[in-house]
């Protein structure tokens, strides 16, 4: 199976990055074709390369909330997904989850979101929190059971 992992950044070494590293390493060892897509690279990306895990930096995929940049991020992720043609997209982090589900829906790619924190709640200015909730509401509808991108394929 061809599996793409999407995460906003590989500069920090945290729970989401370690999870993606360990999962992609185990799936590759089991014979799957995996790749990691991220908005940034860094020391953690070098660790992926040392393990033989291919990764790509996706322009416009950033951790910070930026409505115009986030729309650009959706299309940038969509373009990379169209090129690598994964069977499934596994998204990690709030932003990657939203951007990835929209891009996956555009291409009919089943998408899984793993929450590593709830970045759209605490400590956000009201406008950003409202934007996150609106996008979250919309992306939930992007993958309804039985829909085009459902896991029931």
N, CA and C of each residue as an Amber inpcrd file, in Angstrom:
protein
   459
   0.8480000  -1.1710000   0.0000000   0.0000000   0.0000000   0.0000000
   0.8950000   1.2370000   0.0000000   0.4720000   2.2470000  -0.6960000
   1.2090000   3.5080000  -0.7520000   0.5790000   4.4740000   0.2530000
   1.3740000   4.8880000   1.2500000   0.8730000   5.7010000   2.3490000
   1.6540000   7.0000000   2.4260000   0.9280000   8.1180000   2.4750000
   1.5610000   9.4260000   2.6600000   1.1980000   9.9430000   4.0450000
   2.1890000  10.4580000   4.7390000   1.9960000  11.0940000   6.0380000
   2.1550000  12.5890000   5.8490000   1.2530000  13.3610000   6.4470000
   1.3140000  14.8160000   6.3480000   1.3950000  15.4080000   7.7430000
   2.4030000  16.2550000   7.9570000   2.6060000  16.9330000   9.2450000
   3.1130000  18.3360000   8.9380000   2.7770000  19.3020000   9.7780000
   3.1530000  20.6710000   9.4440000   4.6440000  20.9350000   9.5350000
   5.3180000  20.3710000  10.5230000   6.7320000  20.6890000  10.6550000
   7.5570000  19.5160000  11.1640000   8.8180000  19.4930000  10.7000000
   9.7680000  18.4760000  11.1560000  10.9490000  19.1240000  11.8670000
  10.8090000  20.4160000  12.2050000  11.9000000  21.1030000  12.8950000
  11.9420000  20.7430000  14.3700000  10.7960000  20.5810000  14.9790000
  10.7320000  20.2190000  16.3960000  10.6810000  18.7010000  16.5320000
  11.2120000  18.2240000  17.6400000  11.0920000  16.8010000  17.9310000
  10.0800000  16.6780000  19.0510000   8.8760000  16.2870000  18.6950000
   7.7980000  16.1470000  19.6600000   7.0410000  14.8650000  19.4090000
   5.9440000  14.7160000  20.1200000   5.1610000  13.4930000  20.0270000
   4.6630000  13.1860000  18.6320000   4.1680000  14.1840000  17.9100000
   3.6370000  13.9440000  16.5640000   4.7500000  13.5140000  15.6110000
   5.8920000  14.1740000  15.6900000   7.0080000  13.8310000  14.8110000
   7.5290000  12.4230000  15.1030000   7.6580000  12.0870000  16.3770000
   8.1330000  10.7470000  16.7530000   7.1240000   9.6870000  16.3000000
   5.8460000   9.9860000  16.4650000   4.7930000   9.0640000  16.0270000
   4.8910000   8.8120000  14.5190000   5.0230000   9.8810000  13.7390000
   5.1240000   9.7460000  12.2780000   6.3910000   8.9810000  11.9030000
   7.5030000   9.2970000  12.5560000   8.7510000   8.5860000  12.2750000
   8.6190000   7.0950000  12.5560000   8.1070000   6.7520000  13.7320000
   8.0210000   5.3450000  14.1180000   7.0060000   4.5880000  13.2550000
   5.8830000   5.2130000  12.9860000   4.8590000   4.5600000  12.1670000
   5.3190000   4.3750000  10.7270000   5.9310000   5.4070000  10.1560000
   6.3950000   5.2840000   8.7720000   7.5260000   4.2560000   8.6650000
   8.3840000   4.2080000   9.6680000   9.4780000   3.2250000   9.6720000
   8.9200000   1.8030000   9.7480000   7.9680000   1.5830000  10.6420000
   7.3780000   0.2420000  10.7980000   6.6070000  -0.1700000   9.5460000
   5.8630000   0.7400000   8.9580000   5.1000000   0.3940000   7.7550000
   6.0110000   0.1300000   6.5680000   7.0980000   0.8890000   6.4600000
   8.0500000   0.6280000   5.3870000   8.7020000  -0.7420000   5.5810000
   9.0500000  -1.0880000   6.8150000   9.6470000  -2.3930000   7.1120000
   8.6750000  -3.5280000   6.7910000   7.3720000  -3.2440000   6.8820000
   6.3480000  -4.2470000   6.5670000   6.0700000  -4.3300000   5.0650000
   6.8060000  -3.5370000   4.2710000   6.6750000  -3.6310000   2.8150000
   5.8190000  -2.5690000   2.1610000   5.3600000  -1.5890000   2.9210000
   4.5530000  -0.5210000   2.3350000   5.4470000   0.5770000   1.7740000
   4.9290000   1.2920000   0.7950000   5.6170000   2.4260000   0.1830000
   5.1530000   3.6730000   0.9300000   6.0310000   4.2750000   1.7290000
   5.6350000   5.4180000   2.5530000   6.4190000   6.6630000   2.1550000
   5.8180000   7.8010000   2.4190000   6.5070000   9.0760000   2.2660000
   5.9290000  10.0480000   3.2800000   6.7540000  11.0010000   3.6970000
   6.3510000  12.0120000   4.6650000   6.3810000  13.3680000   3.9720000
   5.2970000  14.1070000   4.1190000   5.1840000  15.4530000   3.5700000
   5.0920000  16.4180000   4.7400000   5.8370000  17.5110000   4.6790000
   5.8270000  18.4740000   5.7810000   6.0540000  19.8800000   5.2560000
   5.6420000  20.8540000   6.0490000   5.8220000  22.2410000   5.6680000
   7.2430000  22.7320000   5.8850000   7.9910000  22.0600000   6.7330000
   9.3880000  22.4300000   6.9940000  10.2240000  21.1610000   7.0830000
  11.5220000  21.3450000   6.9520000  12.4230000  20.2160000   7.2030000
  13.2980000  20.5910000   8.3890000  14.3800000  19.9000000   8.5890000
  15.2560000  20.1770000   9.7230000  15.9240000  18.9080000  10.1920000
  16.4320000  18.9410000  11.3980000  17.1660000  17.7970000  11.9510000
  16.3140000  16.5390000  11.9650000  15.0330000  16.6830000  12.2530000
  14.1750000  15.5040000  12.3090000  13.9970000  14.9000000  10.9200000
  13.9380000  15.7470000   9.9060000  13.8350000  15.2600000   8.5210000
  15.0920000  14.4870000   8.1390000  16.2350000  14.9380000   8.6250000
  17.4770000  14.2120000   8.3640000  17.4160000  12.8050000   8.9590000
  16.7870000  12.6830000  10.1190000  16.6110000  11.3690000  10.7390000
  15.7460000  10.4540000   9.8920000  14.7310000  11.0220000   9.2690000
  13.9000000  10.2280000   8.3530000  14.7360000   9.7360000   7.1810000
  15.5360000  10.6290000   6.6200000  16.3780000  10.2630000   5.4770000
  17.3500000   9.1440000   5.8560000  17.9000000   9.1960000   7.0720000
  18.8130000   8.1540000   7.5270000  18.1130000   6.8050000   7.6400000
  16.8150000   6.8190000   7.8880000  16.0340000   5.5820000   7.9740000
  15.5120000   5.1450000   6.6060000  15.8100000   5.9260000   5.5740000
  15.3440000   5.5910000   4.2400000  13.8980000   5.9840000   3.9770000
  13.3680000   6.8900000   4.7810000  11.9920000   7.3550000   4.6040000
  12.0260000   8.6140000   3.7430000  11.4500000   8.5670000   2.5610000
  11.4430000   9.7680000   1.7260000  10.5370000  10.8480000   2.3200000
  10.9660000  12.1010000   2.2250000  10.1360000  13.2020000   2.6930000
  10.2380000  14.3550000   1.6960000   9.1940000  15.1560000   1.7100000
   9.1570000  16.3260000   0.8360000   8.6480000  17.5220000   1.6130000
   9.2410000  18.6490000   1.3610000   8.7590000  19.8930000   1.9350000
   7.6670000  20.4160000   1.0030000   6.5190000  20.7540000   1.5980000
   5.3790000  21.2560000   0.8270000   5.2620000  22.7530000   1.0900000
   5.4280000  23.5230000   0.0400000   5.2990000  24.9860000   0.1550000
   3.9280000  25.3700000   0.6730000   3.8830000  26.4110000   1.4500000
   2.6430000  27.0030000   1.9650000   1.9760000  26.1820000   3.0690000
   2.5660000  25.0870000   3.4850000   2.0070000  24.3500000   4.6230000
   2.7460000  24.8330000   5.8660000   2.0570000  25.6670000   6.6530000
   2.6970000  26.2820000   7.8150000   1.8790000  26.0150000   9.0670000
   2.5390000  26.0590000  10.1930000   1.8890000  25.8250000  11.4760000
   0.9600000  26.9840000  11.8520000   1.3930000  28.2100000  11.5730000
   0.6110000  29.3930000  11.9510000  -0.6600000  29.5090000  11.1040000
  -1.6800000  30.0980000  11.6970000  -2.9360000  30.3220000  10.9860000
  -2.7720000  31.5180000  10.0560000  -3.0560000  31.2980000   8.7780000
  -2.9810000  32.3450000   7.7710000  -3.9660000  31.9460000   6.6800000
  -5.1740000  32.5130000   6.6590000  -6.2050000  32.0470000   5.7200000
  -5.7470000  31.9480000   4.2640000  -5.0820000  32.9680000   3.7440000
  -4.6240000  32.9120000   2.3570000  -3.5410000  31.8410000   2.1920000
  -2.5960000  31.8260000   3.1190000  -1.5440000  30.8110000   3.0730000
  -2.0960000  29.4030000   3.2220000  -3.1430000  29.2500000   4.0290000
  -3.7400000  27.9350000   4.2360000  -4.4380000  27.4370000   2.9730000
  -5.0830000  28.3450000   2.2400000  -5.6960000  27.9580000   0.9520000
  -4.5960000  27.5440000  -0.0150000  -3.5210000  28.3030000  -0.0400000
  -2.3800000  27.9180000  -0.8930000  -1.8340000  26.5590000  -0.4610000
  -1.8110000  26.3260000   0.8490000  -1.3380000  25.0510000   1.3730000
  -2.1880000  23.8870000   0.8980000  -3.5070000  24.0760000   0.8560000
  -4.4040000  23.0140000   0.3670000  -4.0230000  22.6350000  -1.0630000
  -3.8400000  23.6310000  -1.9010000  -3.5300000  23.3410000  -3.2990000
  -2.1180000  22.7770000  -3.4750000  -1.1740000  23.2250000  -2.6340000
   0.1840000  22.6770000  -2.7010000   0.1870000  21.2050000  -2.2810000
  -0.5360000  20.8870000  -1.2100000  -0.6360000  19.4900000  -0.7700000
  -1.3350000  18.6670000  -1.8440000  -2.4200000  19.1990000  -2.3950000
  -3.1350000  18.4910000  -3.4590000  -2.1990000  18.1670000  -4.6280000
  -1.3740000  19.1310000  -5.0220000  -0.4660000  18.9120000  -6.1500000
   0.5450000  17.8040000  -5.8610000   1.0850000  17.7850000  -4.6390000
   2.0470000  16.7330000  -4.2810000   1.3340000  15.3810000  -4.2190000
   0.1440000  15.3480000  -3.6370000  -0.6070000  14.0860000  -3.5730000
  -0.9450000  13.5740000  -4.9630000  -1.2940000  14.4720000  -5.8490000
  -1.6010000  14.0680000  -7.2310000  -0.3730000  13.4280000  -7.8740000
   0.8050000  13.9430000  -7.5380000   2.0500000  13.4210000  -8.0980000
   2.4120000  12.0490000  -7.5150000   2.3140000  11.9040000  -6.1930000
   2.7540000  10.6410000  -5.5800000   1.6560000   9.5780000  -5.5300000
   0.4070000   9.9660000  -5.6620000  -0.7450000   9.0640000  -5.7640000
  -0.8170000   8.0080000  -4.6470000  -0.9410000   8.4580000  -3.3890000
  -1.0300000   7.4740000  -2.3030000  -2.4060000   6.8090000  -2.2610000
  -2.4420000   5.6190000  -1.6690000  -3.7120000   4.9290000  -1.4490000
  -4.4460000   5.5140000  -0.2490000  -3.6770000   6.0650000   0.6980000
  -4.2570000   6.6560000   1.9030000  -3.3570000   7.7910000   2.3810000
  -3.9700000   8.7860000   2.9880000  -3.2460000   9.9200000   3.5580000
  -3.4690000   9.9220000   5.0640000  -2.3820000   9.9410000   5.8120000
  -2.4340000   9.9770000   7.2740000  -1.9560000  11.3550000   7.7150000
  -2.8540000  12.1400000   8.3480000  -2.5080000  13.5090000   8.7250000
  -2.2630000  13.6110000  10.2270000  -1.3130000  14.4840000  10.5850000
  -0.8930000  14.6350000  11.9760000  -0.7080000  16.1090000  12.2840000
  -1.4040000  16.5920000  13.2620000  -1.4880000  17.9710000  13.7550000
  -2.7750000  18.5860000  13.2240000  -3.2530000  19.5720000  13.9370000
  -4.5380000  20.1870000  13.5980000  -4.5220000  20.7710000  12.1980000
  -3.5100000  21.5680000  11.8880000  -3.4440000  22.2240000  10.5710000
  -3.3010000  21.1960000   9.4570000  -2.3870000  20.2420000   9.6150000
  -2.2120000  19.2150000   8.5870000  -3.4870000  18.4070000   8.4200000
  -4.2100000  18.1860000   9.5150000  -5.4680000  17.4560000   9.4440000
  -6.4970000  18.1800000   8.5970000  -6.6060000  19.4820000   8.7990000
  -7.5910000  20.2560000   8.0250000  -7.1800000  20.3600000   6.5650000
  -5.9540000  20.7770000   6.3340000  -5.4590000  20.9500000   4.9650000
  -5.4710000  19.6110000   4.2260000  -4.9920000  18.5680000   4.8930000
  -4.9180000  17.2490000   4.2600000  -6.2730000  16.6640000   3.9200000
  -7.2580000  16.8240000   4.8130000  -8.5850000  16.2840000   4.5220000
  -9.2260000  16.9800000   3.3330000  -9.0260000  18.2870000   3.2230000
  -9.5820000  19.0060000   2.0790000  -8.8850000  18.5610000   0.7960000
  -7.5520000  18.5200000   0.8140000  -6.8000000  18.1060000  -0.3720000
  -7.1160000  16.6540000  -0.7390000  -7.2060000  15.7890000   0.2700000
  -7.5520000  14.3880000   0.0150000  -8.9230000  14.2510000  -0.6050000
  -9.8630000  15.0160000  -0.1150000 -11.2230000  14.9840000  -0.6640000
 -11.2260000  15.4020000  -2.1290000 -10.4280000  16.4130000  -2.4580000
 -10.3600000  16.8900000  -3.8410000  -9.9300000  15.7760000  -4.8020000
  -9.1090000  14.8560000  -4.2990000  -8.5640000  13.7910000  -5.1470000
  -9.1930000  12.4260000  -4.8790000 -10.1200000  12.3590000  -3.9330000
 -10.7500000  11.0890000  -3.6060000  -9.8400000  10.1410000  -2.8480000
  -8.8920000  10.6850000  -2.1020000  -7.9540000   9.8700000  -1.3320000
  -8.4920000   9.7190000   0.0960000  -8.6870000   8.4960000   0.5760000
  -9.1140000   8.3110000   1.9660000  -8.0860000   8.9400000   2.9080000
  -8.5800000   9.6340000   3.9160000  -7.7080000  10.3790000   4.8170000
  -8.0290000  10.0480000   6.2660000  -6.9680000   9.8660000   7.0430000
  -7.0810000   9.5910000   8.4660000  -6.4270000  10.7530000   9.2090000
  -7.0890000  11.2470000  10.2540000  -6.5290000  12.3150000  11.0720000
  -6.2080000  11.7660000  12.4500000  -4.9820000  11.9890000  12.9110000
  -4.5880000  11.6290000  14.2650000  -4.3600000  12.9160000  15.0410000
  -5.1230000  13.1050000  16.0960000  -4.9820000  14.2950000  16.9410000
  -3.8320000  14.0880000  17.9110000  -2.9160000  15.0210000  17.9180000
  -1.8030000  14.9840000  18.8700000  -1.9420000  16.1150000  19.8800000
  -2.9470000  16.9010000  19.7200000  -3.2410000  18.0420000  20.5770000
  -4.4240000  18.7590000  19.9660000  -4.9800000  19.6760000  20.6800000
  -6.1460000  20.3950000  20.1670000  -5.7590000  21.8470000  19.9500000
  -5.0180000  22.0850000  18.8780000  -4.4830000  23.4010000  18.5680000
  -5.5230000  24.4470000  18.2600000  -6.7630000  24.0460000  18.0750000
  -7.7810000  25.0150000  17.7010000  -8.5880000  25.4930000  18.8980000
  -8.1460000  25.1960000  20.1040000  -8.9590000  25.5780000  21.2560000
  -8.2390000  26.5970000  22.1380000  -7.4910000  26.1500000  23.0970000
  -6.9330000  27.0270000  24.1160000  -5.8940000  28.0030000  23.5750000
  -5.9740000  29.2340000  24.0850000  -4.9490000  30.2200000  23.7980000
  -5.0370000  30.8940000  22.4450000  -6.0490000  30.6020000  21.6650000
  -6.2000000  31.2230000  20.3460000  -7.0570000  32.4780000  20.4550000
  -6.7150000  33.5230000  19.6870000  -7.6150000  34.6710000  19.6140000
  -8.9740000  34.2110000  19.0820000 -10.0540000  34.8810000  19.4700000
 -11.4000000  34.4420000  19.0820000 -11.5880000  34.2360000  17.5750000
 -11.0240000  35.1130000  16.7470000 -11.1920000  34.9730000  15.2990000
 -10.5050000  33.7080000  14.7880000  -9.2980000  33.4190000  15.2790000
  -8.5960000  32.2020000  14.8710000  -9.3390000  30.9630000  15.3610000
  -9.8190000  31.0000000  16.5870000 -10.5570000  29.8550000  17.1250000
 -11.8130000  29.6080000  16.3040000 -12.5160000  30.6800000  15.9320000
 -13.7250000  30.5340000  15.1140000 -13.3820000  29.9690000  13.7430000
 -12.2820000  30.4210000  13.1550000 -11.8600000  29.9010000  11.8430000
 -11.5360000  28.4130000  11.9400000 -10.8180000  28.0040000  12.9860000
 -10.5040000  26.5880000  13.1680000 -11.7670000  25.7480000  13.2980000
 -12.7090000  26.2210000  14.1070000 -13.9430000  25.4580000  14.2910000
 -14.7360000  25.3630000  12.9890000 -14.7740000  26.4370000  12.2070000
 -15.5000000  26.4130000  10.9320000 -14.8460000  25.4380000   9.9570000
 -13.5360000  25.4700000   9.8940000 -12.8300000  24.5530000   8.9890000
 -12.9950000  23.1200000   9.4750000 -12.8950000  22.9260000  10.7800000
 -13.0710000  21.5800000  11.3370000 -14.4620000  21.0460000  11.0120000
 -15.4590000  21.8930000  11.1510000 -16.8360000  21.4900000  10.8290000
 -16.9310000  21.0840000   9.3580000 -16.3240000  21.8730000   8.4840000
 -16.3810000  21.5670000   7.0530000 -15.6100000  20.3190000   6.6700000
 -14.4460000  20.1230000   7.2840000 -13.6550000  18.9520000   6.9250000
 -14.2600000  17.6700000   7.4640000 -15.0280000  17.7560000   8.5370000
 -15.7250000  16.5590000   9.0230000 -16.6770000  16.0420000   7.9570000
 -17.2720000  16.9460000   7.2310000 -18.2130000  16.5690000   6.1840000
 -17.5090000  16.0900000   4.9170000 -16.2080000  16.3430000   4.8370000
 -15.4520000  15.9250000   3.6540000 -15.3340000  14.4050000   3.5690000
 -15.4350000  13.7200000   4.6960000 -15.2610000  12.2660000   4.7150000
 -16.3540000  11.5850000   5.5000000 -17.5590000  11.7810000   5.0790000
 -18.6850000  11.0930000   5.7130000 -18.6410000   9.6080000   5.3810000
 -19.0630000   8.7480000   6.2970000 -19.1170000   7.3170000   5.9800000
 -19.9360000   7.0690000   4.7230000 -19.3750000   6.2780000   3.8430000
 -20.0650000   5.9490000   2.6010000 -19.8260000   6.9600000   1.5040000
 -19.1030000   8.0550000   1.8250000 -18.8110000   9.0810000   0.8300000
 -17.7330000   8.5990000  -0.1310000 -17.4260000   9.4140000  -1.1220000
 -16.4820000   9.0470000  -2.1640000 -15.1320000   8.6330000  -1.5980000
 -14.7030000   9.2800000  -0.5350000 -13.3850000   8.9800000   0.0190000
 -13.4810000   8.1080000   1.2600000 -14.5370000   7.3790000   1.3910000
 -14.7460000   6.5510000   2.5700000 -13.7910000   5.3640000   2.5760000
 -13.5120000   4.8590000   3.7580000 -12.6580000   3.6800000   3.8990000
 -13.3760000   2.4080000   3.4360000 -14.6380000   2.5060000   3.0650000
 -15.3790000   1.3130000   2.6210000 -15.0950000   0.9430000   1.1850000
 -14.1680000   1.5700000   0.5430000 -13.8550000   1.2990000  -0.8670000
 -13.6840000  -0.1610000  -1.1320000
